[in-house]
Amino acid sequence: MAVIAVIDYDMGNLHSACKGLEKAGATTQVTDVAADLAAADGVVLPGVGAFDPAMQHLRSRDLVEPIRQIIASGKPFLGICLGLQVLFEASEEGNEPGLGIIAGTIKRFRPEPGLTIPHMGWNQLQLTQPEIALWQSVTSGDWVYFVHSFYAAPVEASLNAATITHGSQEVTAAIARDNLMAVQFHPEKSASVGLKILSNFVELVEAKALVGSRRR
């Protein structure tokens, strides 16, 4: 059975992320050891909290380069919430440089009359890469759960895999490029739609692991 490593860097929601993945059929391994990440069939970077402490924790554990290498290797990789944001170059929330895997910045929602910040609660996805494996049996208009005050703004708009509208602002809800996928929302808190998204990731990991075992 394929193993999915869940990166432990003291930034929350490890238990709920693992529980969601396990409910979707995964075998999970919580770890902050680079060798474990390299040995796993897929990797998930969850996270709740602020950008600067997240990057400081990743650096203190010497995980920055291993994460970059894993993504470059083609291994399935899923970022969740803060785990999406740290993939970018920088954030308006802090001063630390991000992982720099995705060109772009994490931006704060613009205040506007009647707009609640943080954006907390359910919102409807608009799929902009509907063909990717993560969205199998997911459709535009499906509801998922968010908690965030900042959103990703990739330089290449084509990286957007889904968007949402909050107030008058249409912002990134997910990104995807080859083996790299990341979502701003919490699939583990998004009921049946979230479980389907996690199941799709698990199936992708298992399929790639099976192909890899046949080649060996």
C-alpha positions as CSV (number, residue, x, y, z in Angstrom):
1,M,0.0,0.0,0.0
2,A,1.2,3.5,-0.9
3,V,2.5,5.7,2.0
4,I,1.8,9.4,2.1
5,A,4.1,11.5,4.3
6,V,2.5,14.4,6.1
7,I,5.1,17.0,7.0
8,D,5.3,18.0,10.7
9,Y,6.6,21.5,11.2
10,D,4.5,22.6,14.2
11,M,1.9,24.5,12.1
12,G,-1.3,22.8,13.0
13,N,-4.0,20.6,11.6
14,L,-1.8,17.5,11.3
15,H,-4.4,15.3,13.1
16,S,-7.3,16.4,10.9
17,A,-5.3,16.2,7.7
18,C,-4.1,12.7,8.5
19,K,-7.7,11.6,9.6
20,G,-9.0,12.9,6.3
21,L,-6.4,11.2,4.2
22,E,-6.9,7.9,6.2
23,K,-10.6,8.1,5.7
24,A,-9.8,8.5,2.0
25,G,-7.9,5.2,2.1
26,A,-4.3,6.4,2.7
27,T,-1.6,5.1,4.9
28,T,0.0,8.2,6.5
29,Q,3.3,8.9,8.1
30,V,3.7,12.1,10.1
31,T,7.4,13.1,9.9
32,D,9.9,16.0,9.7
33,V,12.7,13.7,8.4
34,A,13.8,14.4,4.8
35,A,14.6,10.7,4.2
36,D,11.0,9.8,5.1
37,L,9.7,12.3,2.6
38,A,12.0,10.9,-0.1
39,A,10.9,7.3,0.6
40,A,7.2,8.1,0.7
41,D,5.0,7.6,-2.4
42,G,3.3,11.0,-2.0
43,V,3.7,14.1,0.3
44,V,1.2,16.4,1.9
45,L,2.2,19.8,3.4
46,P,-0.7,21.0,5.6
47,G,-0.7,24.1,7.8
48,V,-2.6,26.6,9.8
49,G,-1.2,29.9,11.1
50,A,1.1,32.6,9.9
51,F,3.6,32.7,7.0
52,D,6.8,33.7,8.8
53,P,6.7,31.1,11.6
54,A,5.9,28.5,9.0
55,M,9.0,29.3,7.0
56,Q,11.1,29.6,10.1
57,H,10.0,26.1,11.2
58,L,10.6,24.6,7.8
59,R,14.1,26.1,7.7
60,S,15.0,25.0,11.3
61,R,14.2,21.5,10.3
62,D,16.2,21.7,7.1
63,L,13.2,20.9,5.0
64,V,13.3,23.6,2.4
65,E,15.6,21.9,-0.1
66,P,14.1,18.4,0.4
67,I,10.6,19.9,-0.4
68,R,12.0,21.5,-3.5
69,Q,13.6,18.3,-4.6
70,I,10.5,16.2,-4.0
71,I,8.4,18.5,-6.1
72,A,11.1,18.5,-8.8
73,S,11.2,14.7,-8.8
74,G,7.6,14.4,-10.0
75,K,6.3,12.8,-6.8
76,P,2.7,13.7,-6.1
77,F,2.6,16.7,-3.7
78,L,-0.4,18.3,-2.1
79,G,-0.3,21.6,-0.1
80,I,-3.2,22.5,2.1
81,C,-4.1,26.1,3.3
82,L,-0.8,27.5,4.7
83,G,0.9,24.7,2.9
84,L,-0.2,26.3,-0.4
85,Q,0.9,29.8,0.6
86,V,4.5,28.9,1.6
87,L,5.1,27.5,-1.9
88,F,5.2,31.1,-3.2
89,E,8.0,33.6,-3.1
90,A,6.7,36.0,-0.4
91,S,3.7,37.1,1.5
92,E,2.2,40.4,2.5
93,E,1.7,38.8,5.9
94,G,5.4,38.8,6.8
95,N,9.0,39.3,5.8
96,E,10.4,35.8,5.4
97,P,11.0,34.5,1.9
98,G,8.8,31.6,0.9
99,L,9.9,28.3,-0.8
100,G,9.9,30.1,-4.1
101,I,8.5,27.1,-6.0
102,I,5.7,29.1,-7.5
103,A,6.4,32.6,-8.8
104,G,4.0,35.1,-7.1
105,T,3.0,36.6,-3.8
106,I,0.5,35.9,-1.1
107,K,-1.8,38.9,-0.8
108,R,-4.2,40.3,1.8
109,F,-7.9,40.6,0.9
110,R,-8.7,44.2,0.2
111,P,-11.2,45.7,2.7
112,E,-14.6,46.6,1.2
113,P,-18.0,47.4,2.7
114,G,-19.7,44.3,4.1
115,L,-16.6,42.0,3.5
116,T,-15.7,39.7,6.3
117,I,-12.0,39.2,6.8
118,P,-10.9,36.5,7.5
119,H,-12.8,34.7,4.9
120,M,-14.3,32.0,7.1
121,G,-16.8,29.4,6.0
122,W,-18.2,27.8,2.8
123,N,-17.6,29.0,-0.7
124,Q,-18.2,27.7,-4.2
125,L,-15.3,26.5,-6.4
126,Q,-15.0,27.6,-10.0
127,L,-12.8,25.1,-11.7
128,T,-10.3,26.6,-14.1
129,Q,-8.4,23.3,-14.7
130,P,-11.4,20.9,-14.6
131,E,-9.5,18.1,-16.2
132,I,-6.9,17.5,-13.5
133,A,-7.0,14.3,-11.4
134,L,-7.7,16.2,-8.2
135,W,-11.1,17.3,-9.5
136,Q,-12.4,13.9,-10.7
137,S,-16.1,13.9,-9.9
138,V,-15.8,17.5,-8.6
139,T,-17.7,20.3,-10.5
140,S,-17.8,24.1,-10.5
141,G,-20.3,25.2,-7.9
142,D,-19.3,22.6,-5.3
143,W,-18.9,24.0,-1.8
144,V,-15.7,23.7,0.3
145,Y,-14.6,25.2,3.6
146,F,-12.1,28.1,4.0
147,V,-10.4,30.0,6.8
148,H,-8.0,32.6,5.6
149,S,-7.2,36.4,5.4
150,F,-4.6,36.0,2.6
151,Y,-4.7,34.5,-0.9
152,A,-2.2,33.3,-3.5
153,A,-1.6,35.4,-6.6
154,P,0.6,33.4,-9.0
155,V,2.4,35.3,-11.7
156,E,1.2,32.7,-14.2
157,A,-2.6,32.7,-14.1
158,S,-2.6,29.4,-15.9
159,L,-1.5,27.8,-12.7
160,N,-4.9,28.5,-11.1
161,A,-6.8,25.2,-10.8
162,A,-9.8,26.8,-9.2
163,T,-11.0,30.3,-8.0
164,I,-13.6,31.6,-5.6
165,T,-15.3,35.0,-5.2
166,H,-15.3,36.7,-1.9
167,G,-17.1,40.1,-2.0
168,S,-16.1,41.6,-5.3
169,Q,-12.7,39.8,-5.3
170,E,-12.1,36.7,-7.4
171,V,-9.1,34.9,-6.0
172,T,-7.1,31.7,-6.2
173,A,-8.6,28.7,-4.4
174,A,-6.2,26.0,-5.8
175,I,-3.2,25.7,-8.0
176,A,-1.9,22.8,-10.1
177,R,1.2,22.1,-12.2
178,D,2.1,18.6,-13.1
179,N,2.6,16.6,-9.9
180,L,2.2,19.7,-7.7
181,M,-1.2,20.5,-6.4
182,A,-2.3,22.9,-3.6
183,V,-5.6,24.1,-2.2
184,Q,-6.4,27.2,-0.1
185,F,-9.4,25.5,1.5
186,H,-9.5,22.6,4.0
187,P,-10.6,19.4,2.2
188,E,-10.5,17.6,5.5
189,K,-13.3,20.0,6.7
190,S,-15.2,20.1,3.4
191,A,-17.6,17.1,3.9
192,S,-18.1,14.8,0.9
193,V,-16.5,17.1,-1.7
194,G,-13.4,17.4,0.4
195,L,-13.2,13.6,1.0
196,K,-13.5,13.1,-2.7
197,I,-10.7,15.5,-3.4
198,L,-8.5,13.7,-0.9
199,S,-9.5,10.3,-2.4
200,N,-8.5,11.6,-5.8
201,F,-5.1,12.5,-4.4
202,V,-4.7,9.1,-2.8
203,E,-5.7,7.4,-6.0
204,L,-3.1,9.4,-7.9
205,V,-0.4,8.5,-5.4
206,E,-1.3,4.8,-5.6
207,A,-1.3,4.8,-9.4
208,K,2.1,6.5,-9.6
209,A,3.5,4.1,-7.0
210,L,2.2,1.1,-8.9
211,V,3.8,2.4,-12.2
212,G,7.1,2.9,-10.2
213,S,7.0,-0.6,-8.8
214,R,6.5,-2.1,-12.2
215,R,9.6,-0.3,-13.6
216,R,11.8,-1.5,-10.8
